[in-house]
């Protein structure tokens, strides 16, 4: 629909400008340097979300199908998918509070779902944290 530059290209250009031009220029002011670093990280986060597209939503939807024991088609509209995920997560919380996941097999499925969700969220929000964890695992003696 739109010509170039794309939204991703525009954000990448702003990210480059903040990291390569603004951050060095404000290095002498600790507060401004920290605020600029945070702005750069926010832009990088938005870029990762754009690049990931709807696949993280679809993957979470499928995991919730398994954990909730339901098969619901994934919505075509991303906003509907986000709203649907919130509703499905609310339902999962209700069922957890009702004790439906107290049995070991259901608890294991829930735990796996939650671990995969946290990992997927970190892949977008803070991939360097996952890299640090992997490095720690490699350096840990057996």
C-alpha positions in Angstrom: 0.0 0.0 0.0 2.8 2.4 0.9 5.9 3.1 -1.1 9.4 3.1 0.4 10.7 3.7 2.9 8.7 1.0 4.7 7.8 1.3 8.4 10.6 -1.1 9.2 13.1 0.9 7.2 12.0 4.1 8.9 12.4 2.6 12.4 15.7 1.1 11.5 17.0 4.5 10.3 15.8 6.2 13.5 17.4 3.4 15.6 20.7 3.9 13.7 20.5 7.6 14.3 19.9 7.3 18.0 22.6 4.7 18.5 25.3 6.1 16.2 24.7 9.8 16.4 22.8 10.8 19.5 24.2 8.4 22.0 27.8 9.4 21.4 26.8 13.1 21.5 25.2 12.8 24.9 27.8 10.5 26.5 28.9 13.3 28.9 25.5 13.7 30.5 24.7 10.4 32.4 21.0 11.0 32.7 20.5 12.0 29.0 22.8 9.1 27.9 20.6 6.6 29.9 17.4 8.1 28.5 18.8 7.9 25.0 19.9 4.3 25.5 16.4 3.4 26.7 14.9 5.2 23.6 17.2 3.1 21.4 16.1 -0.1 23.1 12.5 0.8 22.7 12.9 1.3 19.0 14.8 -2.0 18.7 12.0 -3.7 20.5 9.4 -2.3 18.1 11.6 -3.5 15.2 11.8 -7.0 16.6 8.0 -7.0 17.0 7.5 -5.9 13.4 9.9 -8.5 12.1 8.3 -11.3 14.1 4.8 -10.5 12.7 1.9 -12.6 13.8 3.9 -15.8 14.3 4.4 -15.4 18.0 0.7 -14.8 18.4 -0.1 -17.9 16.3 2.3 -20.0 18.3 0.9 -18.9 21.6 -2.7 -19.5 20.3 -1.7 -23.1 19.4 -0.1 -23.7 22.8 -3.3 -22.4 24.5 -5.4 -24.8 22.3 -3.4 -27.6 23.8 -3.4 -26.4 27.4 -7.1 -25.4 27.3 -8.1 -28.6 25.5 -9.8 -26.6 22.7 -9.2 -26.1 19.1 -10.2 -22.6 18.0 -9.2 -21.2 14.6 -6.6 -18.4 14.7 -8.3 -15.1 13.7 -7.2 -13.5 10.4 -7.0 -10.1 11.9 -4.0 -9.5 14.3 -6.1 -7.2 16.6 -8.7 -10.0 16.9 -5.9 -12.4 17.7 -4.5 -10.2 20.4 -8.0 -9.7 21.9 -8.6 -13.4 21.7 -5.4 -14.3 23.4 -6.2 -12.0 26.3 -9.6 -13.7 26.6 -8.1 -17.2 26.4 -5.4 -16.2 29.0 -8.1 -14.9 31.3 -9.9 -18.2 30.9 -6.7 -20.1 31.7 -6.3 -18.0 34.9 -9.8 -18.9 35.9 -9.2 -22.6 35.4 -5.9 -22.4 37.3 -7.6 -20.7 40.2 -10.4 -23.3 40.1 -7.7 -26.0 40.6 -8.1 -27.6 37.1 -4.3 -27.8 36.7 -3.5 -29.4 40.1 -3.1 -32.9 38.6 0.5 -33.6 37.6 -0.2 -34.2 33.8 -2.2 -30.9 33.4 0.3 -29.1 35.6 3.2 -30.3 33.4 1.4 -29.1 30.3 0.7 -25.7 31.9 4.3 -25.4 33.0 5.6 -26.2 29.5 3.2 -23.6 28.0 4.4 -20.9 30.5 8.1 -21.7 29.9 7.6 -21.5 26.1 5.7 -18.2 26.5 8.4 -16.6 28.6 11.0 -17.7 26.2 9.0 -16.3 23.2 8.5 -13.0 25.0 12.2 -12.7 25.8 13.1 -13.4 22.2 11.3 -10.2 21.3 11.7 -8.1 24.5 15.3 -9.0 25.5 17.1 -11.5 23.3 20.5 -10.6 24.8 19.2 -12.0 28.1 18.6 -15.4 26.5 22.1 -15.2 24.9 23.6 -14.5 28.4 21.8 -17.5 29.8 23.0 -19.7 27.0 26.6 -18.5 27.6 26.2 -19.2 31.3 25.0 -22.7 30.5 28.0 -23.3 28.3 30.4 -22.1 31.0 28.8 -24.1 33.8 30.8 -27.1 34.9 29.1 -30.5 34.5 
